Amino acid sequence: MTSSQGNGGRPPSFRPNVLFVTVDQWAGRLLGAAGHPVVETPTLDHLARIGTRFTRAYAECPICIPARRSMMTGMSPRAHGDRVFQPALHMPADVPTIARCFGQAGYQTLAVGKLHVYPQRDRIGFDDTIILEEGRGHLGTVDDYELFLTDRGQPGMQFMHGMSNNDYGWRPWHLAEELHPTNWVTWATARALKRRDPTRPGFWHVSYMHPHPPLVPLASYVERYRDRPSEAAVMAEWARDPDRLPYALKMVTDYWEALSPQRLDDVRRAVYALCTHIDHQLRLIVGTLREEGILDDTVILICGDHGDMLGDNGFYAKRLMYEGSANVPMILVGAAGDARCGVGVADDRLVGMQDIMPTLLGLAGIAVPESCTGRSMVTDARRATLYGEALEGAKATRMIHDGRHKLVWYPAGNHLQLFDLQDDPRELVDLAASPGHAGIRAALTASLIAELHGEDLAWVRDGALVGCAEPPAVFPANRGLSGQRGLHFPPIPLTDPAKVVGTG
């Protein structure tokens, strides 16, 4: 196949626009295209029908900052240096970012929404960034969304709904609809598309902050789901006794309040509302591309940075290697006629955040830097296993996945779990002690050991996992209400940027 055929008959010099959209804390299951029985995602479902949905897409480190560093550098957490959540960690100066690579190839580059870098005005290679950073003024920046609210006569009012950025209280949005963060990201993006340089292709990164808490959907979307049952949370037998859980999981179950079934139903409906709102807003961006006459010449990739357990097995939020936390939406639509990108395909290869940069650069005909550890998602190459890691010390979790079986290791106490995701996609049956799966466990254990680095190496002895001692479960008081924000005008005082607020 010649390059012109691969690009839908266009000349070899053709360079597509690239629209790279991220959503925050959106589990891979929360798509109609993935078979979810409740949530409405008509736009994403349509894009999956005209593109490729990667069903085995994972955050190698299901935590905001490390996951986004992998997106922006094409590197694994080990390579880029964060598997924890380091809010004051600078992007490596000697590493080419995806924005810098597109820019050096002559693209105009822009990021709108949540970038989650430090300093917050570091453009990491983008020509410009229009940011919304969830009220992190303590890091030294008033972001562009806060400036927008001020221009609209609502200075510092973003968080006057009273909901926390890191827990599961919810209520409808408290300001006018057009002031909602989701609407603002869409508006700012559409406006930028209309102001683009028509002589150069564009790389546009659009980053929505929801459905990550605070859970403040528009009232109209709350009403949409009000009379619908939510999908019930699951409870595996292995998770029923909190005293038998690994230390890392005990810390999770203690941090978040155990919600009653009724309250959890409400929380899930609030999350569905936020998801559907984003889905509908994406239509406006696609519509703007169409009206500007550049939709057919644009590659679209949409993914999440990590998921949310949403009460399954009594767990909430991220940081875990279970499907609800680590598996993410990933949908790729090529430029019209580009035979390299599938149409109506559900691709089950193992892919991660590190694969986004080499995929998009490759589709644009740009050389992939040697620093990238990821691989293109549109070639025939497939990895045998995908490694995941989150946190360090007693809270550490490690994972190895072969496409069907997933091994999860908690070093504190040396706990192993094994799941067959083909037969048990909700991870209800732990097969680690199953004699019939001893060979699979041994093979995955060997693969996991080969991936370990840093302090983890002390948890291996004579080629076997030994882990570390499980400390007493001491639960510090959550005095800050999980990073609750307050009134943000006048701007809030500066604090130590390395100090984690809430859970990150």
N, C-alpha and C positions, 0 to 999 in steps of 0.2 A: 504493500500500500504506500503510495507516495504521500508526502506531507500535505499536498493540496487535497487529496481524497480524504485524508484523515481529518481535515478541517472543513469538510462539507463543500469541497470544490473551490475553496478560496485559495488565493496565491500563497506561496510559502512565506511571504513577508507579513501575512495577516497576524495581528496580535490582538487577542480578545481582551475585553474588559473582564475584570474579576470582582465579583461581589462576595465577600466572605462575612457571613452572619454568625454571631454566637449568641446563645441564650445561656442563662445562668441557673444552675441547680435544677435542670430539667431531665428527669429520668428517661432512658431510652424507650420504656414501655408506654410513655404518655403520648402516644400518637394513634390516631385512628388506623393508619397504615400498619401499625404494629399489632393491631387487634385489640386495642384497649376498648372496653365496653361502654365507656362513658364520655371521655374527653372528646371534644370536637376540634379537629385540626384540619379543616378542609384544604387550606392552602398548602400546608406541608404534605398532606396526602396526595394532592395533585402533583406537586413537584416530585414526589417519590414515583408517581406513575410515569412521568416523562423523564426521569433520571434514574439514579441508583441509590438505594437505601442500604447502608452498611449495617447489618444486623448485629455484628460482633464488633462494634466500635466502643472503645474504652478510654477513660482517662487513666493514664499510667499512674498518676498520683491524683486521686479524686479530691483535690483541694484547690481553691480558686487560683492562687498565685502560681504554684508549680505547674498546674495544668495549662495556664495561659502562657507561661514561659516556654512550655513545649510547643504550643501553637506558634509562637512568634519566632522561635529559633530552629524548629525542626529537630529538637534534641530531646532525649530522654531525661528524666529527672536526675539521673546520675551524671549525665553530661553537662547539664546546665546548672547543677549545684543546689537545687532546692527540692526536698521531699517533705518539708515540714509546713511552711507558711511563714515566710520572712518578709514582713512588710517594708523593711528598710533595705532590702537587698537590691542593688543596682543590676540592671541588665548587663551581662558581660560585655565590656567595651570592645573586645577583640572578636566577637561572634557576629557574623552577619545575620540580621533579622530578615524576616520575610518582606517587611516594608522597605528596608534598605536595598534588598535585591531587586524588587520591582522598580524602585526609584532609579537605581543605577542603570536599569534597562530602558529608561526613558518614560516610565509610567508616572502619571500624577497619582499621588497616594494620600489617603485621608482615613482617619479613624474617628468614628462617632460613637459615644457611649462609654461603657466601662472598659478601661484599659488595664487598670490594676498594676501599675508600675511605680517605681520610686526613683527620683522625685516624680510627682504626678504629672508635671509638665514636660517630662522627658518624652520626646516624640519618637524615640526608638527607631528612627529612620523614616517616619511619615513626614510628608510635607507639612501637615497640620494635624492637630488632634482637637476634637470638640468633645470634652469629657464630662461624664457623669460618674462620680466616684462614691456614691452612697454616703455622702456626708462625712468624708474623712478630712475635714478641714484641719484637724489636729496635726496633719502631715505637712501643713504649710501652704495649702492651695485652696482658693475658692474656685470650685469647678464651674464649667460653663452652664450647666443646668441651674445651679444656684444663682448665677448672674441672670439667667433667663427669668427665674421666679422674681427676682428683684425688679427687673424691667416690667414685669406684669403686676407690680404692686404687692407681691407676696414675699418679701425678703425673710429668709430664715424659716419659712413655714413648711418646709418639706416634710418634717417629721412630727408635725402637730397632730397627726392621727393617733400617736401614742403607741404604735406597734414597734416591736424590736426588729433589728436586722438579722437576728440570730435565734428567734424562737417562733412559736406557732400560735400566738395570738393573731386574730384577724379582725378586720372590719372593712367596710367600703371606703374607698378613697375620699378624702375630706375636702379637696379643692375642685375646681372646675375640671371637666374632662380633658380639655386641651392642655392642662398643666400636668397631667399624669406623666411619669417618666417614660412609659412606653410610647405615648403619643409624641413626646418631645424628641425621642431618638428618631422616630419615623419622620417627623417634620424636618429636623435638622439634616437628616440624610437626603430626603427628597429635595430640599433646598440646595444642598451641595451638588447633587446630580445636575440640577438645572444650571448651576454656575460653573460646571466643569469646563476645562479647556478642550474644545472640540478637535484640536489637532493632535491630541495624544490619548492613548488608551488609559483607562483608570483602574487602580486597585483600591477598592473601597471596603474598609472593615467596619461593620455595623454590629454593635454589641449591646444587647438588651440586658438590663440588670435583673429582670424577673424571669421565672417565678421564684427566684431567691427571695426569702423574706427581706423586708416587711411584707406581710400578706395583706395587701391593700388593693384588691381589684376594684374596678369601676362598678358602681351599683347596678348598671345594666347587665353586666356579666354575672354578677352575683344572682340577680333575678333569673337569668337564663338557666342556672343550675339549681335553683331553690327547691324545686319539687322532684329532683332526680336523685335516685340512690347513688351514693358513691360506690366505688369498688371497695369491698371489704379488705382490711389488712389481713395478712397471713400470720400464723404463729406456728413455727416448726416445733417439733417435739424437743429438738436439741436446745431451743431457746427458752423453754418454759420455766426452767429453774434458774433464777438470776445468780444464785450462789455457785452454780457450776460453769458460768460463763468465764471465758478468758478475761484477764485483768483489763485489757483494752476495751472490751465490750461492757464490762461493769462501769467503767468511767463514762461511757456513752449513755447507758441506761439511767445513771444517776443524774447526769447533767440536765437532761430534758424531762419535763413533767410527763408522767404517764397519763395520756388523755383517755377519757371515757370513749366508748364507741361512738356516742352521739357527737361529742366534740371533735373527734377525729374525722368523722364524716363531714362536718362543717369545714374543717381545715382542708381536706382533700377537695371539696367543692370550690373553696377559695383558690387553691392551686390550679384546678381546671380552668377557672375563670381567667386567671392571669395568663395561662397558656393560650386559651382561645383568643384573648385580646391581642397577644403578640401575633398569633397566626393571622388574624384579620388585618393587623397593621402591616404585615409583610406584603399583603396584596397592594398596598399603596406604593411601596417601593418598586415592586414588579410593574405596577401600572405606570409609574414615573419612567422607568426604563423603557417601557413600550412606547409611551407618548413621546419620549425623546428620540425614538428611532434607533435605540442601541440594545434592545433586549436580545435579539437574535445573536448579537456579537458578544454576549456576556456569559461567562461561566459563573454559576451560583453554587456556593457551598454553604450549608447550614449545619451547625453542630452545637452541642452543649459542652460546657467545661467539666461538668460532673453531674451526678443525679442527686436524688434525695430519697432516703428510705421511707419517709412518710408513714412511720408507725409500723411497718412490717417487722415482725419479730420483736416489737417493742423498741426499735431503733429509729432515730431521726437524723436528718441532714446527711452529711457526706463523710469523708475520711475512711470509709469502709470499702472492702473489696467485693461486697455482695452486689448483685446485679442492679438493685435499686440505686445504689450510690455510684458505682463505677461505669456501668453501661450507659451510653449517651446516644441521643439522636445524631445521625450523620447522613446527610442527603447531598448528593452531588448531581448537578445538572450541567451538562456541557454546553458550549456554544452550539447554536442550531446546526445540525448535520455533522458534528464532530463524532466520528465513529469510535474514537477512543473511549467515550463515555457511554455507559449502558443506558438503555431506555426501558423503564418498567422492570428493573432488575432488583432483586433482593440478594445482595452479595454477602456471604457469610464468612469471608476472610477476616482474620484478626487485624484490626487497624487501631491506631491510637492517635493522640494529639500530635505526636512527632511526625505523623505522615501527612499532615495538612500542607505544610510548607513545600515539601518536594512534589506533592501532587499538583498544587496550583502553579508552582514555577514551571513544572514540566508541561502543563497544558498551555502555558504562555510562551513556551520555547525558550525559557531562561535557564541557564546552567544552575544546577543544584550545588551549593557549597559543600565542600568535603566535611564541614563541621556537622552537617545533618546526619543524625542517626536513623531518621525515619526513611520510609520508602514510598514511592508513588503507589496510589491506590488504583491506578488505571492501567497497570502492566499485569502480566501474567504471574509475576513473582508473588509468592505468599510466604509468610513467616510460619515456622513450625510452632512457635510458642510466643506469647506476649507476657512480659514481666511487669508487675505493678508493685509499688511501694509507697507507703504513707507513714509519716511520723518516725520518731526515733526513740530509743530507750524502751521503757516498759510499755509505752503506748503504741509501739511499732506494729505494723501489719505488712505482710509480704504476700504476693500472689503470683502464681504461674498458671497459664491458661493455654491449652493445646487446641482450642477451637471447639471441643466438646466437653472436656473435663477441666475443672478448675480446682487447684489446690490453694488453700488459704492457710497461712502460717502466722501464729501469734507467738513471737519469741518468748515473751514473759510467761513462764509456765510451760513453754514448748508445746503449745496446742496446735494440732493440724486438723483441717477439715477438707473433705473432698466431695465435690458435687458433679453429677452428670447433668449438664445443662440441656442435653437433648431430651432426656426423659424427665427431667426435674427442673424446668426453667425458673421456678420460684425458690429453689435451693432449700427444700423442705427436708430432704433426707441426706444426712451426713454419712458418706461411704468410707470415711477414713479407716474405720475398723473392720470393713467388709473384707473377708478373705478373698472373695472373688475379684476384688479390685486392688489387691496387693501389688500386682505388677504395675498397674497404672500409677498407683501412689509412689512406688519406688522410682519410676521413670521421671515423674514430675518433680519429685524431691531432688533428684540429681540435677535436673534442669534449673530448679530454683537455686540450689547451692552455687551453681556456676554463675549466677547473676549477682550474688551478694557482694557487697563492697563496704568499705569503711568499718564502722563499729560492728557491723553485722558479722564480720569474719570471726570475731571472738565467740560467736554463738554456734560455731561449727567445730567439731572435734573428730578427728580420724574419719573425715568424710561423712559424718552424720550430724544432723541437726540436734543441738542440745539446748539451745535457747539460753535464757537467763532466769534468775529467780523472780518469782512473782511477788511484787511488794504488797504490803497491806493496802487494801482499797480505802484510801483517805479522800474524802470528797470535800474540796474547798467550797465555802459558801459563795454562791453566785450573787454577789452584792451589786454588780453592775447591770443586772437584768439582761444578761447576754449582749452587752454592748449597746444598751438603750441610748438612742440619741435624744437630744433636747431641742430647745430653741436655738437656731443657728444664725441669729442676727441680734447683736453684733457677732462677727465671726468668733468661733470657739478658740480657746487658747491652744498654743502649740504644746505638744507633749513629746516624749521620747518616741521617735518613729519606729523603733524596733519593738516596742511593746504591742503585743497583740490585743486588739479590742474585741471583746466577745469571743466567738470561736473562729474569727476570720471570715 
